[in-house]
Amino acid sequence: GGSARALGLIIMMRRSLKPFDVAGRRLKPGDTVRVVGAPELKGMSRAALRETRAAFHHLVGTYRKIDSFDRDGLAEIFFRVRRGPLAGLHSVAIEPFLLRRKRERLTPTRGSRGIV
């Protein structure tokens, strides 16, 4: 039926995801990123939707490390919530365009203080 076709289209679209953040910068496992948005969560059961929506609400605006990318190109992030109803270890798979790679600070190296 139509739902299998729609699911196939979603999977095909997801496989085309490239590892680039919202600003077009390449992402790789180990990068620290800021979660700048939450994905659409259509098609989830009511119970799963409640927990997943709460997890993304907790994540948006925070910095996390990318653990890996799945076969569909989604960034996998593992995180711990220390207190509250969501307390525990969680993982999410999120589209790379909902992330912003943290800029690396330029730290002066030893001996480069400009002293002559």
C-alpha positions as YAML, in Angstrom:
chain: A
units: angstrom
residues:
- id: 1
  name: GLY
  ca: [0.00, 0.00, 0.00]
- id: 2
  name: GLY
  ca: [0.82, 3.67, 0.18]
- id: 3
  name: SER
  ca: [2.48, 3.51, 3.58]
- id: 4
  name: ALA
  ca: [5.19, 1.08, 2.44]
- id: 5
  name: ARG
  ca: [5.90, 3.35, -0.51]
- id: 6
  name: ALA
  ca: [6.10, 6.41, 1.76]
- id: 7
  name: LEU
  ca: [8.41, 4.56, 4.13]
- id: 8
  name: GLY
  ca: [10.64, 3.61, 1.20]
- id: 9
  name: LEU
  ca: [10.78, 7.26, 0.13]
- id: 10
  name: ILE
  ca: [11.77, 8.35, 3.65]
- id: 11
  name: ILE
  ca: [14.53, 5.72, 3.76]
- id: 12
  name: MET
  ca: [15.79, 6.76, 0.31]
- id: 13
  name: MET
  ca: [15.82, 10.41, 1.40]
- id: 14
  name: ARG
  ca: [17.67, 9.59, 4.60]
- id: 15
  name: ARG
  ca: [20.35, 7.59, 2.81]
- id: 16
  name: SER
  ca: [21.25, 10.70, 0.89]
- id: 17
  name: LEU
  ca: [22.13, 12.64, 4.07]
- id: 18
  name: LYS
  ca: [25.66, 13.96, 3.96]
- id: 19
  name: PRO
  ca: [27.73, 14.71, 7.08]
- id: 20
  name: PHE
  ca: [27.44, 18.51, 6.92]
- id: 21
  name: ASP
  ca: [26.12, 20.77, 9.68]
- id: 22
  name: VAL
  ca: [23.65, 23.66, 9.36]
- id: 23
  name: ALA
  ca: [26.51, 25.95, 8.20]
- id: 24
  name: GLY
  ca: [27.79, 23.46, 5.61]
- id: 25
  name: ARG
  ca: [30.83, 22.34, 7.63]
- id: 26
  name: ARG
  ca: [31.82, 18.67, 7.45]
- id: 27
  name: LEU
  ca: [31.08, 16.60, 10.54]
- id: 28
  name: LYS
  ca: [32.87, 13.50, 11.76]
- id: 29
  name: PRO
  ca: [32.66, 11.20, 14.78]
- id: 30
  name: GLY
  ca: [34.24, 12.86, 17.81]
- id: 31
  name: ASP
  ca: [33.22, 16.39, 16.78]
- id: 32
  name: THR
  ca: [31.55, 18.51, 19.44]
- id: 33
  name: VAL
  ca: [28.32, 19.96, 18.08]
- id: 34
  name: ARG
  ca: [25.52, 22.16, 19.34]
- id: 35
  name: VAL
  ca: [22.06, 20.70, 18.77]
- id: 36
  name: VAL
  ca: [20.21, 23.55, 17.05]
- id: 37
  name: GLY
  ca: [16.89, 21.86, 16.29]
- id: 38
  name: ALA
  ca: [14.77, 18.76, 16.71]
- id: 39
  name: PRO
  ca: [13.63, 16.48, 13.89]
- id: 40
  name: GLU
  ca: [10.04, 15.86, 12.89]
- id: 41
  name: LEU
  ca: [8.84, 12.84, 14.82]
- id: 42
  name: LYS
  ca: [5.95, 11.74, 12.61]
- id: 43
  name: GLY
  ca: [4.85, 8.13, 12.68]
- id: 44
  name: MET
  ca: [5.95, 7.31, 16.22]
- id: 45
  name: SER
  ca: [3.65, 5.72, 18.79]
- id: 46
  name: ARG
  ca: [2.25, 8.09, 21.40]
- id: 47
  name: ALA
  ca: [4.39, 6.58, 24.20]
- id: 48
  name: ALA
  ca: [7.60, 6.68, 22.15]
- id: 49
  name: LEU
  ca: [6.80, 10.19, 20.95]
- id: 50
  name: ARG
  ca: [6.46, 11.50, 24.51]
- id: 51
  name: GLU
  ca: [9.89, 10.24, 25.59]
- id: 52
  name: THR
  ca: [11.61, 11.14, 22.32]
- id: 53
  name: ARG
  ca: [10.18, 14.65, 22.28]
- id: 54
  name: ALA
  ca: [11.34, 15.14, 25.89]
- id: 55
  name: ALA
  ca: [14.84, 13.88, 25.01]
- id: 56
  name: PHE
  ca: [15.17, 16.32, 22.11]
- id: 57
  name: HIS
  ca: [13.79, 19.14, 24.25]
- id: 58
  name: HIS
  ca: [16.57, 18.35, 26.73]
- id: 59
  name: LEU
  ca: [19.21, 18.32, 23.96]
- id: 60
  name: VAL
  ca: [18.38, 21.43, 21.92]
- id: 61
  name: GLY
  ca: [20.85, 24.18, 22.73]
- id: 62
  name: THR
  ca: [23.40, 21.86, 24.34]
- id: 63
  name: TYR
  ca: [26.83, 20.74, 23.14]
- id: 64
  name: ARG
  ca: [27.40, 17.02, 22.60]
- id: 65
  name: LYS
  ca: [29.96, 14.76, 20.91]
- id: 66
  name: ILE
  ca: [29.01, 12.79, 17.81]
- id: 67
  name: ASP
  ca: [29.64, 9.11, 18.55]
- id: 68
  name: SER
  ca: [29.11, 7.82, 15.01]
- id: 69
  name: PHE
  ca: [26.95, 8.04, 11.90]
- id: 70
  name: ASP
  ca: [24.43, 5.35, 11.05]
- id: 71
  name: ARG
  ca: [23.96, 3.90, 7.56]
- id: 72
  name: ASP
  ca: [21.32, 6.53, 6.79]
- id: 73
  name: GLY
  ca: [23.72, 9.39, 7.57]
- id: 74
  name: LEU
  ca: [22.15, 10.30, 10.92]
- id: 75
  name: ALA
  ca: [24.54, 11.44, 13.66]
- id: 76
  name: GLU
  ca: [24.35, 9.18, 16.71]
- id: 77
  name: ILE
  ca: [24.71, 10.93, 20.05]
- id: 78
  name: PHE
  ca: [24.75, 9.23, 23.45]
- id: 79
  name: PHE
  ca: [24.07, 11.32, 26.53]
- id: 80
  name: ARG
  ca: [23.16, 11.06, 30.19]
- id: 81
  name: VAL
  ca: [20.40, 12.97, 31.94]
- id: 82
  name: ARG
  ca: [21.42, 13.26, 35.56]
- id: 83
  name: ARG
  ca: [18.12, 14.26, 37.22]
- id: 84
  name: GLY
  ca: [14.39, 14.29, 36.66]
- id: 85
  name: PRO
  ca: [11.96, 12.00, 34.91]
- id: 86
  name: LEU
  ca: [14.39, 11.38, 32.01]
- id: 87
  name: ALA
  ca: [17.31, 10.43, 34.29]
- id: 88
  name: GLY
  ca: [19.48, 7.78, 32.68]
- id: 89
  name: LEU
  ca: [21.49, 7.02, 29.56]
- id: 90
  name: HIS
  ca: [19.92, 7.92, 26.21]
- id: 91
  name: SER
  ca: [20.82, 7.91, 22.54]
- id: 92
  name: VAL
  ca: [19.40, 9.76, 19.57]
- id: 93
  name: ALA
  ca: [19.98, 9.65, 15.83]
- id: 94
  name: ILE
  ca: [19.65, 13.16, 14.39]
- id: 95
  name: GLU
  ca: [19.98, 14.75, 10.99]
- id: 96
  name: PRO
  ca: [23.36, 16.50, 10.60]
- id: 97
  name: PHE
  ca: [21.70, 19.73, 9.42]
- id: 98
  name: LEU
  ca: [20.19, 20.07, 12.92]
- id: 99
  name: LEU
  ca: [23.71, 20.36, 14.36]
- id: 100
  name: ARG
  ca: [26.34, 23.11, 14.38]
- id: 101
  name: ARG
  ca: [29.98, 22.10, 14.78]
- id: 102
  name: LYS
  ca: [31.70, 23.88, 17.65]
- id: 103
  name: ARG
  ca: [34.49, 26.13, 16.45]
- id: 104
  name: GLU
  ca: [37.92, 25.11, 17.60]
- id: 105
  name: ARG
  ca: [39.63, 27.79, 19.60]
- id: 106
  name: LEU
  ca: [43.03, 28.85, 18.47]
- id: 107
  name: THR
  ca: [45.19, 28.35, 21.52]
- id: 108
  name: PRO
  ca: [48.68, 29.77, 21.50]
- id: 109
  name: THR
  ca: [51.38, 27.15, 21.53]
- id: 110
  name: ARG
  ca: [54.16, 27.24, 24.11]
- id: 111
  name: GLY
  ca: [56.75, 29.81, 23.16]
- id: 112
  name: SER
  ca: [54.50, 31.77, 20.81]
- id: 113
  name: ARG
  ca: [53.86, 34.72, 23.08]
- id: 114
  name: GLY
  ca: [55.33, 37.21, 20.67]
- id: 115
  name: ILE
  ca: [58.33, 37.89, 22.87]
- id: 116
  name: VAL
  ca: [61.45, 38.53, 20.80]
...
